[in-house]
């Protein structure tokens, strides 16, 4: 199946504890049907849904879910 200039294959890198890295530019269609776009050469898509800039990753997945240690 041939690809047009706007339909070339994209590389996606999946990371176990991180975002999906997608070669850009990209258009992302959200659950509510809205579309967001990025012209960057590579974008990080959030998979943990902790990002304040969802669907773009803001590295919130790096935060520890463990409670802070108690001080005596």
SETITOR-717141 format. One line per 8 residues: number of its first residue (from 1); their letters; for each residue y, x, z of C-alpha. Coordinates in steps of 0.1 Angstrom, whole numbers. Example, Ala and Ser with C-alpha at 12.3 -4.5 7.8 and 13.67 -1.06 7.14 Angstrom:
BEGIN
1> as> -45/123/78; -11/137/71;
***
This chain:
BEGIN
1> xxxxxxxx> 0/0/0; 32/17/-11; 62/19/13; 98/14/3; 127/35/16; 131/13/47; 93/8/52; 81/43/56;
9> xxxxxxxx> 54/51/82; 67/58/117; 51/81/142; 46/67/177; 35/89/206; 19/71/235; 21/88/269; 0/78/299;
17> xxxxxxxx> 28/77/325; 58/73/303; 75/56/274; 64/52/238; 82/77/217; 90/63/182; 106/81/153; 138/63/144;
25> xxxxxxxx> 158/46/132; 141/15/146; 147/-23/150; 129/-38/180; 124/-75/183; 123/-87/219; 103/-116/234; 133/-140/230;
33> xxxxxxxx> 136/-132/193; 167/-110/195; 167/-77/177; 181/-45/190; 186/-14/169; 188/24/173; 198/49/146; 186/78/167;
41> xxxxxxxx> 159/102/152; 136/94/181; 137/66/207; 118/61/239; 106/25/244; 100/15/280; 65/4/288; 69/-1/326;
49> xxxxxxxx> 97/-26/324; 116/-8/352; 144/3/328; 179/-10/333; 184/-5/296; 152/-22/285; 137/-19/259; 150/16/259;
57> xxxxxxxx> 136/39/285; 160/53/312; 132/73/330; 129/47/358; 91/53/355; 96/86/373; 108/69/405; 82/70/432;
65> xxxxxxxx> 68/37/445; 59/53/478; 81/44/509; 103/72/522; 88/91/552; 99/81/587; 121/105/606; 114/109/643;
***
